Amino acid sequence: MPASQPIPRPGLRIAIGAWLMALATMGVAQPAAEAMPAATRVDTEAAAYATGDAWIDGRLADIDRYAARHPDAFADELERHAGVPRAYTQALLAQPGWRAGDAWFACFLGRAVEATCRSVVRDRSHAGAGVPWSTVAAGFEAPPGSPAHATVRLALADSYRRWDRPLQPDPALKRALRERAQRQAAADAPR
């Protein structure tokens, strides 16, 4: 095409048609995902966390949904109870590959092992998003069954309580809650 001729542009009808087609495609994709059984969606989302604890994985996927609806309450939780500035939480969630469940797990894992959230985030980032959380947690000596892992479970129960969100504890969490109540009762007993 000679340089003097303008580049043809699609007409308004074509542009509107393309826009409507894009909208229609999004509309078709959404119901397909909604048609998937809820249990299958949750299982798929939870498997992506790979903490080595299926119960925690499911709660982290739920935290993703909670944080999407209540971003301020989520950021408040990390600020008040994990000691993470709100701006850091927001910046972390803006990074590719970081979800709310990842941020929650990193920060509360850091508290459980007496490390900073930033150090856990740094280790996870250096390892790569494809590395399971179980590997990162093991690097902090917090594999499933460890005392630090039990502390993360208790922190999860506490977050849900503060959010007034229903939580079905599994046997391990029930045991951890019972043990914490016994320690608190012993500490509160008159001497």
N, C-alpha and C positions, 0 to 999 in steps of 0.2 A: 504494500500500500504506500503510495507517495506520501511524503512528510507533510504536504500541504493539506491533505484531507483530514478532517477530524476523525477521531476514533469513534465508531458507532457505539451508542449506549443503548442498553435495553430500554424498551418503552416502559411507561408507567404500569401498563397491564402486566408485563412480564415480571417486573419487580414485585408488584403486589401478589402475583401468582406464586412467585418463589417464597415470599414471606408467608403466605397462607399455607403453602406446602410444608414449610418448616414448622409452623404452628400445628398443623395436622399431624406431622410426624411425632412431635412432642406429645400431643394428645393421645396418640396411639400407644406410644411407649409407656406412658404413665399407667394407663389401666392394665397393661400387661404385667407390670411389676406388682400392681395392687391385686391382680388376680392370683398371684403366687400365694400359696398358703402362708399365713403370718409366721408360723413356726419355721418354715423353710427359710423365709427372709431373715429371721432372727438368727437361725443357725448359720447361715451364710455370712452375715455380718459379724457374728461372734467369732467364727473360725478365723477371720482375718486378724484377730488380736494375738492368738497363739501364745497366751501367757503360760500354758501348761495346766491351766485350771479352767475347765469348761464353764463352771459357774461364774467365775470372774469375767470370762470372755463375754458371756451373755449380758452381764451388768454393764460392761464397758460399751457394748453396742447400744444398750438402753440409754446410757449417759449421752451418747451421740445425739439421740433423738431429743432427750431432755434439754441439752444445751442449745440445740437448734431452736427450740421453742422458748427457752428462758436463758438467753445468753448472759444477762446481767446476774442472775442468781448463780449461774455456773461460775462466772468470773469471781463473784463474791466468795463462793465456797473455797476456791483456790487461794484467794487473797487472805481470807480470815483464818483458814484452817490448814493450809499448806505453806503459808508464808510467801506466796508468789505474787508479785505486783500485777495488777490488772493489765497493764500495758504489755507485760511479758506474755501473759496468757493470750491476749489478743494477737500479738505478733507471732506467737507459736502456731496458733490456729490458722494464721494466714499463710503458713509455709506449706508447700505441697507435701502430701503424705501424712500430715498431722491432723488427727481428728480430736474431738473433745475427749473421747475415751483414752486416747494416747496421752493427752496432756494430763488428765486426771491420774492415770496410772503412773506416769513418770514422776509427777510431783509427790504423790503419796508414797510411792516406792522410795523416793529420796528421803522423805521424813522417816520412813520405817527403818532405813539403814543408816540414818544420821548423816546423809549426804545432801547436797543441794539439788533442787529440781534441775538446775542448769547442768550439773554434772551428769545426771541421768539422761537428760535430753542430748547432751553432747555425745555420750557413749552410743546412744541409739542412732544419732545422726551419722556418726562415724561408721557404725556397723552397717547402716543402710536400712531403708524401710522394709526391705524383703526379709531381714533377719527377724526371727520371732522374738516377742517380748520375753519368752522363757530364757533365751540366750542372754539377753541384756540383764535380766533379773539374776541369773546365775552368776554373772560377772560381779554382781553386788552381794553375792552370797545370800540370795533371797529366793531360792527355788521353792516350788510348792512343797508344803509341809514344814518349812523353816519357820522360826519365830517371826522373822520379818514378814514373811508371807501372811502369817496369821494377823499381824498388825495391819497389813493392807486390807485384809478382809474386814477387820473391825472398822477401819476408816471408811470403807465402802458402806457398811451398815450405818455409820454415823452420818455420812453425807445424805443417804436416803432419808434418814430420820429428820434431818434439818430441812430437807426439801419437801417433807411431808409426802413422800413417794412410797407406794407400797413395795415391800420387799419380801420375797419368799426365801428365808434362810435355808441353806442346805445343812446337812449334819455337821460339817466342819465349822460353819459359822455359828451354829447353835452351841457347839462345844466351846468355841472361842468366847462367845458372849457369856456363857455360864462361868467360864474360868475368870473372865474379867470381873464379873459381878462378885465372885468369891474373893478375889484380890481386893476389890474396893470395900467389901464388907469387913474383911480382916483389917484393912487399914483404918476403917472408921470405928472399929470396936474399941471400947474403953480399955485402958491398960491398967 
